[in-house]
Amino acid sequence: MHKYGGTLIIALLLAVRLMAQDSLSLEKFNRERIQTTKTAMIVLGGWSVANIATGLIAMGQTSGEAKYFHQMNAIWNVVNLGIATAGYLGNRKLNPGSYNMQGSIKEQNKIEKIYLINGALDVAYILGGAYAREYGKNQTGKEQDRWKGYGTAIMLQGGFLLLYDAVNFTIHHRHGKALYQKFDAMQVTFAPGRIAANLRF
């Protein structure tokens, strides 16, 4: 009886130690996920500021279709800049040490799903821009310039966002693999009259 009691105590102490190590590991994993998201928001914000500045300057120096192209680039990226700012500030408030395993998996699935959904929307933007250009060909004068200019700008912005979302999904997906492999190195087996803790290196 004492033999089993001693084995149980050793197994529990080992489990507590591994849980403490895992807590530190989860904090590191979540910190990396949050930092990756913040970096992505900075990239999106930089693209937005560049497009707003270029669009505002260029639309005053061009006319016709080009004017509306630059106008839409500026308008579109005001929204992008708002999203990037909110996303960055929101992630700054997150505490990487506050997530357990279940919470970490939930957040990992959430960020990957967001980029997948956004990717589908990006394709819709590109198709919508292409449709606007085609529609513009059947218009005349100012309306033709507006539809074609806006359509081209939306295709450009959709193309950038598709690349942006694809790259970020890939980065997060690769990073997430470590989360599911976390406990591969440890196996604790409970059986009648037997407790075993195995570590694989």
C-alpha positions in Angstrom: 0.0 0.0 0.0 2.9 2.4 0.9 4.5 1.5 -2.5 1.4 2.6 -4.4 1.0 5.7 -2.2 4.6 6.7 -2.9 4.2 6.1 -6.6 1.0 8.2 -6.6 2.7 11.1 -4.9 5.6 11.0 -7.3 3.2 10.9 -10.3 1.2 13.9 -8.9 4.4 15.9 -8.2 5.6 15.2 -11.7 2.2 16.2 -13.1 2.2 19.5 -11.1 5.7 20.3 -12.3 4.8 19.6 -15.9 1.6 21.7 -15.5 3.7 24.6 -14.2 6.1 24.2 -17.2 3.1 24.0 -19.5 1.7 27.2 -18.1 4.9 29.0 -19.0 4.9 27.4 -22.4 1.3 28.4 -23.0 2.0 32.0 -22.0 4.9 32.0 -24.5 2.7 30.6 -27.2 -0.1 33.1 -26.6 2.4 36.0 -26.4 3.7 35.0 -29.9 0.2 34.8 -31.3 -0.7 38.2 -29.9 2.5 39.7 -31.2 2.0 38.2 -34.7 -1.5 39.8 -34.7 -0.2 43.2 -33.6 2.5 43.1 -36.3 -0.2 42.2 -38.9 -2.3 45.2 -37.7 0.8 47.5 -38.1 1.3 46.2 -41.7 -2.4 46.8 -42.5 -2.2 50.3 -40.9 0.9 51.2 -42.9 -0.7 50.1 -46.2 -3.8 52.1 -45.2 -1.9 55.3 -44.4 0.1 55.0 -47.6 -3.0 54.6 -49.7 -4.9 57.4 -48.0 -2.0 59.8 -48.4 -1.3 58.8 -52.0 -5.0 58.8 -52.9 -5.7 62.3 -51.5 -2.7 63.8 -53.3 -3.2 62.0 -56.6 -7.0 62.6 -56.9 -6.2 66.3 -56.9 -3.6 65.9 -59.6 -5.5 63.5 -62.0 -8.8 63.4 -63.8 -11.2 60.9 -65.3 -10.9 57.2 -64.3 -7.6 57.8 -62.5 -9.1 60.4 -60.2 -11.8 58.0 -59.1 -9.3 55.2 -58.7 -7.3 57.2 -56.2 -10.5 58.4 -54.5 -11.7 54.9 -53.8 -8.2 53.8 -52.6 -8.4 56.7 -50.0 -12.0 55.9 -49.0 -11.4 52.2 -48.7 -8.3 52.6 -46.5 -10.0 54.9 -44.0 -12.0 51.7 -43.1 -8.9 49.6 -43.1 -7.1 52.0 -40.9 -9.9 51.9 -38.4 -9.8 48.1 -38.3 -6.0 48.1 -38.0 -6.1 50.6 -35.1 -8.9 48.8 -33.2 -7.2 45.4 -33.8 -3.8 46.6 -32.5 -5.2 48.4 -29.4 -7.4 45.4 -28.6 -4.5 43.0 -28.8 -2.4 45.3 -26.6 -4.9 44.7 -23.8 -4.7 40.9 -23.9 -2.8 39.1 -21.2 -0.9 36.1 -22.7 -0.8 34.5 -19.2 -4.6 34.4 -18.8 -5.3 31.5 -21.2 -5.4 27.9 -20.2 -5.1 25.1 -22.7 -8.8 25.3 -23.7 -8.7 29.1 -24.0 -5.5 28.9 -26.1 -7.1 26.5 -28.5 -10.2 28.6 -28.7 -8.2 31.7 -29.5 -6.1 29.8 -32.1 -9.1 28.5 -33.9 -10.7 31.9 -33.8 -7.8 33.8 -35.4 -7.5 31.1 -38.1 -11.2 31.3 -38.8 -11.1 35.1 -39.1 -8.5 35.0 -41.8 -10.3 32.2 -43.7 -13.6 34.2 -43.7 -11.7 37.4 -44.6 -10.1 35.5 -47.5 -13.5 34.5 -48.9 -14.6 38.2 -48.6 -11.5 39.3 -50.4 -12.4 37.1 -53.4 -15.9 38.7 -53.3 -14.3 42.1 -53.4 -12.2 41.3 -56.4 -15.2 39.9 -58.3 -17.2 42.9 -57.3 -14.5 45.3 -58.6 -14.4 43.4 -61.8 -18.1 43.6 -62.2 -18.0 47.4 -61.5 -15.4 47.8 -64.3 -17.6 45.9 -66.7 -20.6 47.8 -65.7 -18.7 51.0 -66.3 -18.0 50.1 -69.9 -21.7 50.4 -70.6 -21.9 53.9 -69.1 -20.8 57.2 -70.5 -18.9 60.3 -69.4 -18.4 60.8 -65.7 -20.3 57.7 -64.7 -18.1 55.5 -66.9 -14.9 57.0 -65.3 -16.4 56.6 -61.8 -17.4 52.9 -62.2 -14.2 51.9 -63.9 -12.0 53.8 -61.5 -13.8 52.5 -58.4 -13.8 48.9 -59.8 -10.1 48.9 -60.5 -9.4 50.3 -57.0 -11.6 47.6 -55.3 -9.8 44.9 -57.3 -6.4 46.2 -56.1 -7.5 46.4 -52.5 -9.2 43.0 -52.6 -6.0 41.5 -54.1 -3.8 43.0 -51.4 -6.2 41.8 -48.7 -6.3 38.3 -50.2 -2.5 38.1 -50.1 -2.4 39.7 -46.6 -5.0 37.2 -45.2 -3.4 34.2 -46.9 0.1 35.1 -45.4 -1.3 35.7 -41.9 -3.4 32.5 -42.0 -0.3 30.5 -43.0 1.8 32.1 -40.2 -0.9 31.4 -37.5 -1.6 27.9 -38.8 2.0 26.9 -38.6 2.4 28.5 -35.2 -0.8 26.6 -34.0 0.7 23.2 -34.7 2.9 23.6 -31.6 -0.2 23.9 -29.5 -1.5 20.5 -30.5 1.9 18.8 -30.2 2.4 20.2 -26.7 1.6 17.1 -24.7 3.1 14.6 -27.1 6.2 14.4 -24.8 4.1 13.3 -21.8 1.9 10.3 -21.2 0.3 9.5 -17.8 -1.3 6.1 -17.6 -3.7 5.0 -14.9 -4.6 1.3 -14.5 -5.7 -0.9 -11.6 -2.8 -1.2 -9.3 -0.5 0.8 -11.7 0.4 4.4 -12.4 2.9 5.3 -15.0 4.3 8.6 -16.2 6.3 8.4 -19.5 8.3 11.2 -21.0 9.4 10.9 -24.7 12.3 12.9 -25.9 
